[in-house]
Amino acid sequence: MKKAYSLDILADFVKEEDSELEKVGLKSFYRDGPSEFTIQKILGFSKQLSVRPSRTLGNYEQNLN
């Protein structure tokens, strides 16, 4: 038998999961998004990476460090 879940059931599950993590003290390990350090590292990588077109090679990647 195929099980079907509604968005309301999914939302209730997420709320229950948050409360259970808080009860056992694991809520502090999980965040709503990436840390500021992670965001800065990703932005730094995107600044130093250059992808350029070439007639002979197609597209090539170049690190601008």
All heavy atoms as TSV, in Angstrom:
chain	resi	resn	atom	element	x	y	z
A	1	MET	N	N	0.840	-1.173	0.000
A	1	MET	CA	C	0.000	0.000	0.000
A	1	MET	C	C	0.892	1.247	0.000
A	1	MET	O	O	1.807	1.382	0.802
A	1	MET	CB	C	-0.883	-0.018	1.251
A	1	MET	CG	C	-1.845	1.105	1.319
A	1	MET	SD	S	-2.998	0.770	2.668
A	1	MET	CE	C	-3.227	2.395	3.257
A	2	LYS	N	N	0.621	2.135	-0.907
A	2	LYS	CA	C	1.394	3.365	-1.033
A	2	LYS	C	C	0.978	4.353	0.051
A	2	LYS	O	O	-0.198	4.573	0.281
A	2	LYS	CB	C	1.169	3.970	-2.415
A	2	LYS	CG	C	2.038	5.150	-2.705
A	2	LYS	CD	C	1.802	5.637	-4.122
A	2	LYS	CE	C	2.675	6.832	-4.403
A	2	LYS	NZ	N	2.466	7.342	-5.750
A	3	LYS	N	N	1.976	4.956	0.691
A	3	LYS	CA	C	1.681	5.938	1.725
A	3	LYS	C	C	1.774	7.330	1.126
A	3	LYS	O	O	2.697	7.630	0.385
A	3	LYS	CB	C	2.656	5.810	2.880
A	3	LYS	CG	C	2.526	4.512	3.636
A	3	LYS	CD	C	3.433	4.497	4.823
A	3	LYS	CE	C	3.234	3.217	5.599
A	3	LYS	NZ	N	4.054	3.160	6.788
A	4	ALA	N	N	0.817	8.164	1.447
A	4	ALA	CA	C	0.815	9.548	0.978
A	4	ALA	C	C	0.844	10.465	2.197
A	4	ALA	O	O	0.136	10.244	3.174
A	4	ALA	CB	C	-0.436	9.819	0.142
A	5	TYR	N	N	1.712	11.466	2.125
A	5	TYR	CA	C	1.850	12.410	3.219
A	5	TYR	C	C	1.509	13.807	2.722
A	5	TYR	O	O	1.937	14.201	1.642
A	5	TYR	CB	C	3.282	12.396	3.764
A	5	TYR	CG	C	3.684	11.051	4.322
A	5	TYR	CD1	C	4.474	10.191	3.592
A	5	TYR	CD2	C	3.262	10.664	5.583
A	5	TYR	CE1	C	4.842	8.958	4.110
A	5	TYR	CE2	C	3.627	9.435	6.104
A	5	TYR	CZ	C	4.418	8.585	5.362
A	5	TYR	OH	O	4.770	7.380	5.871
A	6	SER	N	N	0.792	14.552	3.508
A	6	SER	CA	C	0.457	15.926	3.150
A	6	SER	C	C	1.520	16.871	3.698
A	6	SER	O	O	2.358	16.492	4.515
A	6	SER	CB	C	-0.916	16.303	3.695
A	6	SER	OG	O	-0.849	16.403	5.102
A	7	LEU	N	N	1.472	18.107	3.258
A	7	LEU	CA	C	2.406	19.107	3.764
A	7	LEU	C	C	2.171	19.394	5.244
A	7	LEU	O	O	3.113	19.718	5.972
A	7	LEU	CB	C	2.296	20.387	2.950
A	7	LEU	CG	C	2.828	20.310	1.521
A	7	LEU	CD1	C	2.593	21.628	0.801
A	7	LEU	CD2	C	4.296	19.968	1.513
A	8	ASP	N	N	0.931	19.273	5.687
A	8	ASP	CA	C	0.630	19.479	7.115
A	8	ASP	C	C	1.312	18.420	7.974
A	8	ASP	O	O	1.857	18.724	9.029
A	8	ASP	CB	C	-0.884	19.449	7.352
A	8	ASP	CG	C	-1.588	20.637	6.724
A	8	ASP	OD1	O	-0.946	21.702	6.622
A	8	ASP	OD2	O	-2.759	20.488	6.353
A	9	ILE	N	N	1.298	17.173	7.505
A	9	ILE	CA	C	1.954	16.096	8.244
A	9	ILE	C	C	3.456	16.331	8.281
A	9	ILE	O	O	4.104	16.151	9.321
A	9	ILE	CB	C	1.608	14.729	7.617
A	9	ILE	CG1	C	0.121	14.431	7.802
A	9	ILE	CG2	C	2.458	13.617	8.224
A	9	ILE	CD1	C	-0.368	13.201	7.072
A	10	LEU	N	N	4.024	16.748	7.171
A	10	LEU	CA	C	5.454	17.045	7.121
A	10	LEU	C	C	5.813	18.200	8.050
A	10	LEU	O	O	6.807	18.132	8.777
A	10	LEU	CB	C	5.878	17.369	5.691
A	10	LEU	CG	C	7.344	17.719	5.489
A	10	LEU	CD1	C	8.245	16.566	5.889
A	10	LEU	CD2	C	7.597	18.113	4.045
A	11	ALA	N	N	5.017	19.251	8.067
A	11	ALA	CA	C	5.272	20.391	8.949
A	11	ALA	C	C	5.187	19.964	10.416
A	11	ALA	O	O	6.018	20.379	11.238
A	11	ALA	CB	C	4.292	21.513	8.659
A	12	ASP	N	N	4.218	19.138	10.758
A	12	ASP	CA	C	4.100	18.638	12.132
A	12	ASP	C	C	5.320	17.804	12.516
A	12	ASP	O	O	5.828	17.900	13.630
A	12	ASP	CB	C	2.829	17.811	12.300
A	12	ASP	CG	C	1.576	18.656	12.236
A	12	ASP	OD1	O	1.684	19.894	12.435
A	12	ASP	OD2	O	0.496	18.087	11.982
A	13	PHE	N	N	5.801	16.985	11.576
A	13	PHE	CA	C	6.982	16.169	11.845
A	13	PHE	C	C	8.206	17.041	12.136
A	13	PHE	O	O	8.965	16.769	13.062
A	13	PHE	CB	C	7.258	15.249	10.655
A	13	PHE	CG	C	8.525	14.472	10.795
A	13	PHE	CD1	C	8.595	13.370	11.623
A	13	PHE	CD2	C	9.669	14.844	10.098
A	13	PHE	CE1	C	9.770	12.649	11.760
A	13	PHE	CE2	C	10.846	14.135	10.229
A	13	PHE	CZ	C	10.905	13.035	11.068
A	14	VAL	N	N	8.388	18.097	11.362
A	14	VAL	CA	C	9.539	18.988	11.563
A	14	VAL	C	C	9.449	19.674	12.920
A	14	VAL	O	O	10.449	19.788	13.640
A	14	VAL	CB	C	9.628	20.017	10.411
A	14	VAL	CG1	C	10.648	21.095	10.710
A	14	VAL	CG2	C	9.953	19.319	9.110
A	15	LYS	N	N	8.268	20.116	13.306
A	15	LYS	CA	C	8.096	20.757	14.619
A	15	LYS	C	C	8.378	19.773	15.754
A	15	LYS	O	O	9.033	20.121	16.737
A	15	LYS	CB	C	6.680	21.308	14.750
A	15	LYS	CG	C	6.423	22.526	13.899
A	15	LYS	CD	C	4.994	22.978	14.021
A	15	LYS	CE	C	4.680	24.081	13.040
A	15	LYS	NZ	N	3.270	24.438	13.050
A	16	GLU	N	N	7.898	18.540	15.593
A	16	GLU	CA	C	8.148	17.525	16.619
A	16	GLU	C	C	9.630	17.195	16.700
A	16	GLU	O	O	10.169	16.988	17.792
A	16	GLU	CB	C	7.350	16.257	16.310
A	16	GLU	CG	C	5.874	16.396	16.536
A	16	GLU	CD	C	5.114	15.161	16.082
A	16	GLU	OE1	O	5.730	14.087	15.897
A	16	GLU	OE2	O	3.888	15.264	15.906
A	17	GLU	N	N	10.294	17.136	15.564
A	17	GLU	CA	C	11.724	16.844	15.555
A	17	GLU	C	C	12.504	17.927	16.291
A	17	GLU	O	O	13.410	17.630	17.070
A	17	GLU	CB	C	12.215	16.721	14.115
A	17	GLU	CG	C	13.666	16.321	14.001
A	17	GLU	CD	C	14.140	16.229	12.577
A	17	GLU	OE1	O	13.629	16.993	11.731
A	17	GLU	OE2	O	15.014	15.412	12.317
A	18	ASP	N	N	12.165	19.181	16.055
A	18	ASP	CA	C	12.825	20.290	16.755
A	18	ASP	C	C	12.643	20.175	18.264
A	18	ASP	O	O	13.588	20.358	19.029
A	18	ASP	CB	C	12.288	21.638	16.276
A	18	ASP	CG	C	12.884	22.072	14.961
A	18	ASP	OD1	O	13.929	21.513	14.576
A	18	ASP	OD2	O	12.308	22.978	14.328
A	19	SER	N	N	11.429	19.872	18.689
A	19	SER	CA	C	11.180	19.778	20.131
A	19	SER	C	C	11.904	18.575	20.731
A	19	SER	O	O	12.421	18.655	21.847
A	19	SER	CB	C	9.688	19.716	20.423
A	19	SER	OG	O	9.122	18.530	19.912
A	20	GLU	N	N	11.992	17.459	20.019
A	20	GLU	CA	C	12.710	16.290	20.525
A	20	GLU	C	C	14.211	16.561	20.611
A	20	GLU	O	O	14.868	16.150	21.571
A	20	GLU	CB	C	12.441	15.065	19.644
A	20	GLU	CG	C	11.035	14.536	19.723
A	20	GLU	CD	C	10.670	14.045	21.116
A	20	GLU	OE1	O	11.524	13.432	21.786
A	20	GLU	OE2	O	9.531	14.294	21.542
A	21	LEU	N	N	14.782	17.249	19.622
A	21	LEU	CA	C	16.197	17.602	19.673
A	21	LEU	C	C	16.485	18.525	20.845
A	21	LEU	O	O	17.522	18.408	21.497
A	21	LEU	CB	C	16.626	18.267	18.363
A	21	LEU	CG	C	16.806	17.359	17.158
A	21	LEU	CD1	C	17.049	18.186	15.904
A	21	LEU	CD2	C	17.940	16.380	17.370
A	22	GLU	N	N	15.561	19.433	21.113
A	22	GLU	CA	C	15.727	20.351	22.240
A	22	GLU	C	C	15.671	19.600	23.572
A	22	GLU	O	O	16.437	19.893	24.490
A	22	GLU	CB	C	14.642	21.422	22.185
A	22	GLU	CG	C	14.936	22.643	23.014
A	22	GLU	CD	C	13.943	23.745	22.722
A	22	GLU	OE1	O	13.754	24.085	21.543
A	22	GLU	OE2	O	13.361	24.242	23.699
A	23	LYS	N	N	14.806	18.596	23.671
A	23	LYS	CA	C	14.671	17.819	24.900
A	23	LYS	C	C	15.960	17.072	25.237
A	23	LYS	O	O	16.339	16.984	26.392
A	23	LYS	CB	C	13.535	16.804	24.772
A	23	LYS	CG	C	12.161	17.383	24.900
A	23	LYS	CD	C	11.135	16.285	24.757
A	23	LYS	CE	C	9.738	16.853	24.657
A	23	LYS	NZ	N	8.753	15.783	24.392
A	24	VAL	N	N	16.615	16.518	24.218
A	24	VAL	CA	C	17.821	15.715	24.478
A	24	VAL	C	C	19.092	16.549	24.418
A	24	VAL	O	O	20.186	16.031	24.587
A	24	VAL	CB	C	17.928	14.515	23.515
A	24	VAL	CG1	C	16.825	13.528	23.756
A	24	VAL	CG2	C	17.981	14.952	22.082
A	25	GLY	N	N	18.964	17.842	24.180
A	25	GLY	CA	C	20.116	18.732	24.220
A	25	GLY	C	C	20.924	18.788	22.949
A	25	GLY	O	O	22.071	19.217	22.957
A	26	LEU	N	N	20.371	18.362	21.835
A	26	LEU	CA	C	21.096	18.397	20.567
A	26	LEU	C	C	20.699	19.567	19.675
A	26	LEU	O	O	21.238	19.724	18.595
A	26	LEU	CB	C	20.871	17.087	19.788
A	26	LEU	CG	C	21.448	15.832	20.421
A	26	LEU	CD1	C	21.067	14.613	19.613
A	26	LEU	CD2	C	22.954	15.942	20.551
A	27	LYS	N	N	19.783	20.375	20.130
A	27	LYS	CA	C	19.308	21.498	19.319
A	27	LYS	C	C	20.438	22.487	19.033
A	27	LYS	O	O	20.484	23.097	17.968
A	27	LYS	CB	C	18.154	22.204	20.038
A	27	LYS	CG	C	17.550	23.349	19.289
A	27	LYS	CD	C	16.795	22.893	18.078
A	27	LYS	CE	C	16.099	24.085	17.469
A	27	LYS	NZ	N	15.485	23.781	16.239
A	28	SER	N	N	21.379	22.632	19.954
A	28	SER	CA	C	22.460	23.597	19.763
A	28	SER	C	C	23.419	23.170	18.651
A	28	SER	O	O	24.141	23.993	18.113
A	28	SER	CB	C	23.230	23.785	21.064
A	28	SER	OG	O	23.818	22.566	21.470
A	29	PHE	N	N	23.441	21.871	18.292
A	29	PHE	CA	C	24.330	21.404	17.232
A	29	PHE	C	C	23.786	21.710	15.845
A	29	PHE	O	O	24.532	21.744	14.876
A	29	PHE	CB	C	24.565	19.899	17.340
A	29	PHE	CG	C	25.368	19.519	18.542
A	29	PHE	CD1	C	24.830	18.708	19.516
A	29	PHE	CD2	C	26.661	19.974	18.698
A	29	PHE	CE1	C	25.571	18.350	20.628
A	29	PHE	CE2	C	27.414	19.627	19.805
A	29	PHE	CZ	C	26.864	18.811	20.761
A	30	TYR	N	N	22.505	21.907	15.729
A	30	TYR	CA	C	21.885	22.119	14.427
A	30	TYR	C	C	21.454	23.569	14.296
A	30	TYR	O	O	20.831	24.119	15.170
A	30	TYR	CB	C	20.674	21.193	14.252
A	30	TYR	CG	C	21.075	19.742	14.277
A	30	TYR	CD1	C	20.928	18.982	15.420
A	30	TYR	CD2	C	21.635	19.151	13.160
A	30	TYR	CE1	C	21.309	17.653	15.455
A	30	TYR	CE2	C	22.022	17.830	13.178
A	30	TYR	CZ	C	21.850	17.083	14.323
A	30	TYR	OH	O	22.239	15.788	14.354
A	31	ARG	N	N	21.793	24.156	13.170
A	31	ARG	CA	C	21.424	25.543	12.902
A	31	ARG	C	C	20.449	25.600	11.748
A	31	ARG	O	O	20.270	24.650	11.019
A	31	ARG	CB	C	22.667	26.345	12.537
A	31	ARG	CG	C	23.642	26.483	13.668
A	31	ARG	CD	C	24.716	27.401	13.244
A	31	ARG	NE	N	25.543	27.736	14.379
A	31	ARG	CZ	C	26.591	28.488	14.302
A	31	ARG	NH1	N	26.954	28.975	13.146
A	31	ARG	NH2	N	27.300	28.758	15.360
A	32	ASP	N	N	19.892	26.783	11.545
A	32	ASP	CA	C	18.968	26.954	10.439
A	32	ASP	C	C	19.688	27.125	9.108
A	32	ASP	O	O	19.089	26.985	8.065
A	32	ASP	CB	C	18.059	28.160	10.683
A	32	ASP	CG	C	17.101	27.902	11.837
A	32	ASP	OD1	O	16.797	26.731	12.099
A	32	ASP	OD2	O	16.671	28.881	12.464
A	33	GLY	N	N	20.958	27.441	9.134
A	33	GLY	CA	C	21.702	27.644	7.897
A	33	GLY	C	C	23.188	27.548	8.147
A	33	GLY	O	O	23.632	27.235	9.249
A	34	PRO	N	N	23.982	27.810	7.122
A	34	PRO	CA	C	25.432	27.728	7.279
A	34	PRO	C	C	25.971	28.851	8.152
A	34	PRO	O	O	25.365	29.914	8.275
A	34	PRO	CB	C	25.953	27.853	5.846
A	34	PRO	CG	C	24.877	28.564	5.113
A	34	PRO	CD	C	23.591	28.162	5.765
A	35	SER	N	N	27.141	28.615	8.730
A	35	SER	CA	C	27.759	29.639	9.578
A	35	SER	C	C	28.339	30.758	8.713
A	35	SER	O	O	28.523	30.606	7.503
A	35	SER	CB	C	28.869	29.014	10.415
A	35	SER	OG	O	29.935	28.606	9.583
A	36	GLU	N	N	28.641	31.863	9.343
A	36	GLU	CA	C	29.222	33.012	8.632
A	36	GLU	C	C	30.577	32.638	8.035
A	36	GLU	O	O	30.920	33.060	6.934
A	36	GLU	CB	C	29.358	34.187	9.593
A	36	GLU	CG	C	29.879	35.459	8.960
A	36	GLU	CD	C	28.946	36.051	7.917
A	36	GLU	OE1	O	27.719	35.838	8.025
A	36	GLU	OE2	O	29.442	36.719	6.999
A	37	PHE	N	N	31.351	31.817	8.750
A	37	PHE	CA	C	32.662	31.365	8.266
A	37	PHE	C	C	32.513	30.592	6.954
A	37	PHE	O	O	33.254	30.811	5.998
A	37	PHE	CB	C	33.330	30.489	9.336
A	37	PHE	CG	C	34.655	29.942	8.922
A	37	PHE	CD1	C	35.778	30.741	8.909
A	37	PHE	CD2	C	34.777	28.618	8.547
A	37	PHE	CE1	C	37.009	30.234	8.528
A	37	PHE	CE2	C	35.995	28.095	8.169
A	37	PHE	CZ	C	37.120	28.911	8.159
A	38	THR	N	N	31.531	29.687	6.888
A	38	THR	CA	C	31.294	28.897	5.686
A	38	THR	C	C	30.891	29.785	4.523
A	38	THR	O	O	31.373	29.613	3.400
A	38	THR	CB	C	30.211	27.840	5.945
A	38	THR	OG1	O	30.610	27.029	7.041
A	38	THR	CG2	C	29.972	26.975	4.736
A	39	ILE	N	N	30.037	30.736	4.770
A	39	ILE	CA	C	29.602	31.655	3.714
A	39	ILE	C	C	30.778	32.452	3.179
A	39	ILE	O	O	30.939	32.606	1.955
A	39	ILE	CB	C	28.495	32.592	4.239
A	39	ILE	CG1	C	27.219	31.791	4.517
A	39	ILE	CG2	C	28.217	33.720	3.248
A	39	ILE	CD1	C	26.159	32.562	5.225
A	40	GLN	N	N	31.647	32.949	4.073
A	40	GLN	CA	C	32.805	33.727	3.638
A	40	GLN	C	C	33.776	32.881	2.827
A	40	GLN	O	O	34.369	33.358	1.849
A	40	GLN	CB	C	33.507	34.362	4.843
A	40	GLN	CG	C	32.689	35.443	5.520
A	40	GLN	CD	C	32.262	36.542	4.563
A	40	GLN	OE1	O	33.022	36.980	3.718
A	40	GLN	NE2	N	31.016	36.973	4.705
A	41	LYS	N	N	33.957	31.624	3.193
A	41	LYS	CA	C	34.843	30.727	2.438
A	41	LYS	C	C	34.292	30.466	1.033
A	41	LYS	O	O	35.038	30.454	0.053
A	41	LYS	CB	C	35.026	29.398	3.174
A	41	LYS	CG	C	35.882	29.508	4.385
A	41	LYS	CD	C	37.299	29.874	3.980
A	41	LYS	CE	C	38.199	29.941	5.170
A	41	LYS	NZ	N	39.537	30.381	4.839
A	42	ILE	N	N	32.996	30.261	0.920
A	42	ILE	CA	C	32.379	30.030	-0.394
A	42	ILE	C	C	32.498	31.279	-1.260
A	42	ILE	O	O	32.840	31.204	-2.445
A	42	ILE	CB	C	30.908	29.591	-0.230
A	42	ILE	CG1	C	30.849	28.209	0.401
A	42	ILE	CG2	C	30.180	29.617	-1.564
A	42	ILE	CD1	C	29.472	27.782	0.820
A	43	LEU	N	N	32.230	32.447	-0.680
A	43	LEU	CA	C	32.346	33.694	-1.432
A	43	LEU	C	C	33.790	33.961	-1.844
A	43	LEU	O	O	34.047	34.437	-2.952
A	43	LEU	CB	C	31.801	34.863	-0.616
A	43	LEU	CG	C	30.291	34.873	-0.404
A	43	LEU	CD1	C	29.904	36.019	0.525
A	43	LEU	CD2	C	29.549	34.968	-1.712
A	44	GLY	N	N	34.729	33.637	-0.977
A	44	GLY	CA	C	36.136	33.805	-1.319
A	44	GLY	C	C	36.552	32.904	-2.464
A	44	GLY	O	O	37.296	33.307	-3.363
A	45	PHE	N	N	36.066	31.668	-2.463
A	45	PHE	CA	C	36.372	30.748	-3.559
A	45	PHE	C	C	35.787	31.251	-4.868
A	45	PHE	O	O	36.439	31.202	-5.911
A	45	PHE	CB	C	35.843	29.348	-3.246
A	45	PHE	CG	C	36.051	28.380	-4.364
A	45	PHE	CD1	C	37.301	27.820	-4.580
A	45	PHE	CD2	C	35.019	28.029	-5.207
A	45	PHE	CE1	C	37.512	26.925	-5.626
A	45	PHE	CE2	C	35.207	27.145	-6.252
A	45	PHE	CZ	C	36.461	26.595	-6.450
A	46	SER	N	N	34.560	31.750	-4.819
A	46	SER	CA	C	33.929	32.216	-6.055
A	46	SER	C	C	34.637	33.457	-6.608
A	46	SER	O	O	34.635	33.686	-7.813
A	46	SER	CB	C	32.446	32.500	-5.837
A	46	SER	OG	O	32.269	33.597	-4.974
A	47	LYS	N	N	35.276	34.254	-5.736
A	47	LYS	CA	C	36.019	35.424	-6.206
A	47	LYS	C	C	37.314	35.016	-6.893
A	47	LYS	O	O	37.736	35.651	-7.859
A	47	LYS	CB	C	36.351	36.354	-5.036
A	47	LYS	CG	C	35.169	37.109	-4.512
A	47	LYS	CD	C	35.596	37.981	-3.336
A	47	LYS	CE	C	34.418	38.645	-2.681
A	47	LYS	NZ	N	34.820	39.397	-1.482
A	48	GLN	N	N	37.971	33.955	-6.404
A	48	GLN	CA	C	39.267	33.592	-6.961
A	48	GLN	C	C	39.160	32.659	-8.158
A	48	GLN	O	O	40.118	32.473	-8.878
A	48	GLN	CB	C	40.170	32.985	-5.887
A	48	GLN	CG	C	39.707	31.679	-5.305
A	48	GLN	CD	C	40.289	30.458	-5.990
A	48	GLN	OE1	O	41.345	30.526	-6.584
A	48	GLN	NE2	N	39.593	29.369	-5.908
A	49	LEU	N	N	38.005	32.056	-8.399
A	49	LEU	CA	C	37.837	31.146	-9.528
A	49	LEU	C	C	37.390	31.922	-10.754
A	49	LEU	O	O	36.442	32.700	-10.713
A	49	LEU	CB	C	36.800	30.069	-9.205
A	49	LEU	CG	C	36.527	29.075	-10.320
A	49	LEU	CD1	C	37.761	28.226	-10.601
A	49	LEU	CD2	C	35.352	28.200	-9.960
A	50	SER	N	N	38.092	31.707	-11.852
A	50	SER	CA	C	37.743	32.358	-13.109
A	50	SER	C	C	37.595	31.292	-14.186
A	50	SER	O	O	38.500	30.490	-14.404
A	50	SER	CB	C	38.846	33.353	-13.499
A	50	SER	OG	O	38.602	33.879	-14.776
A	51	VAL	N	N	36.453	31.251	-14.837
A	51	VAL	CA	C	36.224	30.336	-15.953
A	51	VAL	C	C	36.134	31.185	-17.203
A	51	VAL	O	O	35.278	32.056	-17.317
A	51	VAL	CB	C	34.930	29.506	-15.756
A	51	VAL	CG1	C	34.700	28.592	-16.940
A	51	VAL	CG2	C	34.989	28.722	-14.463
A	52	ARG	N	N	37.055	30.940	-18.130
A	52	ARG	CA	C	37.147	31.773	-19.329
A	52	ARG	C	C	37.029	30.923	-20.582
A	52	ARG	O	O	37.472	29.790	-20.607
A	52	ARG	CB	C	38.471	32.524	-19.332
A	52	ARG	CG	C	38.604	33.457	-18.161
A	52	ARG	CD	C	39.934	34.150	-18.188
A	52	ARG	NE	N	40.048	35.027	-17.033
A	52	ARG	CZ	C	40.128	36.336	-17.122
A	52	ARG	NH1	N	40.133	36.925	-18.276
A	52	ARG	NH2	N	40.213	37.064	-16.026
A	53	PRO	N	N	36.465	31.506	-21.624
A	53	PRO	CA	C	36.380	30.764	-22.886
A	53	PRO	C	C	37.699	30.824	-23.652
A	53	PRO	O	O	38.461	31.776	-23.542
A	53	PRO	CB	C	35.273	31.501	-23.639
A	53	PRO	CG	C	35.297	32.889	-23.096
A	53	PRO	CD	C	35.733	32.764	-21.673
A	54	SER	N	N	37.951	29.781	-24.424
A	54	SER	CA	C	39.135	29.721	-25.274
A	54	SER	C	C	38.742	29.066	-26.593
A	54	SER	O	O	37.959	28.122	-26.608
A	54	SER	CB	C	40.230	28.905	-24.583
A	54	SER	OG	O	41.272	28.620	-25.483
A	55	ARG	N	N	39.299	29.550	-27.669
A	55	ARG	CA	C	38.967	28.955	-28.971
A	55	ARG	C	C	39.517	27.536	-29.086
A	55	ARG	O	O	38.875	26.675	-29.666
A	55	ARG	CB	C	39.538	29.812	-30.100
A	55	ARG	CG	C	38.794	31.090	-30.284
A	55	ARG	CD	C	39.255	31.814	-31.528
A	55	ARG	NE	N	39.086	33.241	-31.287
A	55	ARG	CZ	C	39.903	34.161	-31.689
A	55	ARG	NH1	N	40.960	33.855	-32.403
A	55	ARG	NH2	N	39.670	35.419	-31.411
A	56	THR	N	N	40.697	27.306	-28.545
A	56	THR	CA	C	41.315	25.987	-28.692
A	56	THR	C	C	40.938	25.016	-27.577
A	56	THR	O	O	40.870	23.816	-27.809
A	56	THR	CB	C	42.851	26.118	-28.728
A	56	THR	OG1	O	43.289	26.780	-27.562
A	56	THR	CG2	C	43.299	26.870	-29.957
A	57	LEU	N	N	40.699	25.519	-26.357
A	57	LEU	CA	C	40.423	24.638	-25.221
A	57	LEU	C	C	38.946	24.551	-24.833
A	57	LEU	O	O	38.586	23.745	-24.004
A	57	LEU	CB	C	41.211	25.113	-23.990
A	57	LEU	CG	C	42.725	25.125	-24.112
A	57	LEU	CD1	C	43.338	25.775	-22.858
A	57	LEU	CD2	C	43.238	23.722	-24.274
A	58	GLY	N	N	38.125	25.393	-25.372
A	58	GLY	CA	C	36.749	25.503	-24.889
A	58	GLY	C	C	36.746	26.404	-23.682
A	58	GLY	O	O	37.308	27.489	-23.718
A	59	ASN	N	N	36.180	25.985	-22.561
A	59	ASN	CA	C	36.227	26.746	-21.319
A	59	ASN	C	C	37.357	26.201	-20.456
A	59	ASN	O	O	37.560	24.996	-20.372
A	59	ASN	CB	C	34.919	26.659	-20.557
A	59	ASN	CG	C	33.814	27.419	-21.232
A	59	ASN	OD1	O	34.060	28.353	-21.978
A	59	ASN	ND2	N	32.573	27.021	-20.999
A	60	TYR	N	N	38.114	27.079	-19.816
A	60	TYR	CA	C	39.148	26.629	-18.896
A	60	TYR	C	C	39.041	27.398	-17.585
A	60	TYR	O	O	38.589	28.523	-17.537
A	60	TYR	CB	C	40.554	26.780	-19.496
A	60	TYR	CG	C	41.029	28.186	-19.694
A	60	TYR	CD1	C	41.805	28.821	-18.723
A	60	TYR	CD2	C	40.701	28.908	-20.829
A	60	TYR	CE1	C	42.236	30.123	-18.893
A	60	TYR	CE2	C	41.133	30.210	-21.013
A	60	TYR	CZ	C	41.897	30.805	-20.045
A	60	TYR	OH	O	42.323	32.101	-20.214
A	61	GLU	N	N	39.449	26.712	-16.514
A	61	GLU	CA	C	39.390	27.282	-15.173
A	61	GLU	C	C	40.745	27.845	-14.805
A	61	GLU	O	O	41.780	27.260	-15.111
A	61	GLU	CB	C	38.998	26.224	-14.151
A	61	GLU	CG	C	37.625	25.664	-14.353
A	61	GLU	CD	C	37.314	24.555	-13.369
A	61	GLU	OE1	O	38.149	24.271	-12.485
A	61	GLU	OE2	O	36.230	23.971	-13.474
A	62	GLN	N	N	40.719	28.980	-14.112
A	62	GLN	CA	C	41.957	29.614	-13.675
A	62	GLN	C	C	41.773	30.096	-12.249
A	62	GLN	O	O	40.795	30.754	-11.927
A	62	GLN	CB	C	42.277	30.793	-14.598
A	62	GLN	CG	C	43.559	31.492	-14.296
A	62	GLN	CD	C	43.823	32.630	-15.278
A	62	GLN	OE1	O	42.924	33.042	-16.005
A	62	GLN	NE2	N	45.017	33.133	-15.268
A	63	ASN	N	N	42.710	29.719	-11.369
A	63	ASN	CA	C	42.714	30.196	-9.979
A	63	ASN	C	C	43.496	31.488	-9.905
A	63	ASN	O	O	44.653	31.544	-10.324
A	63	ASN	CB	C	43.322	29.159	-9.041
A	63	ASN	CG	C	42.431	27.961	-8.880
A	63	ASN	OD1	O	41.221	28.096	-8.821
A	63	ASN	ND2	N	43.018	26.788	-8.838
A	64	LEU	N	N	42.894	32.536	-9.363
A	64	LEU	CA	C	43.499	33.857	-9.346
A	64	LEU	C	C	44.149	34.184	-8.013
A	64	LEU	O	O	44.101	35.302	-7.551
A	64	LEU	CB	C	42.447	34.915	-9.692
A	64	LEU	CG	C	41.753	34.753	-11.037
A	64	LEU	CD1	C	40.645	35.770	-11.187
A	64	LEU	CD2	C	42.748	34.862	-12.161
A	65	ASN	N	N	44.804	33.236	-7.391
A	65	ASN	CA	C	45.489	33.510	-6.110
A	65	ASN	C	C	46.790	34.186	-6.329
A	65	ASN	O	O	47.584	33.962	-7.098
A	65	ASN	CB	C	45.713	32.224	-5.323
A	65	ASN	CG	C	44.448	31.791	-4.631
A	65	ASN	OD1	O	43.548	32.589	-4.423
A	65	ASN	ND2	N	44.377	30.540	-4.290
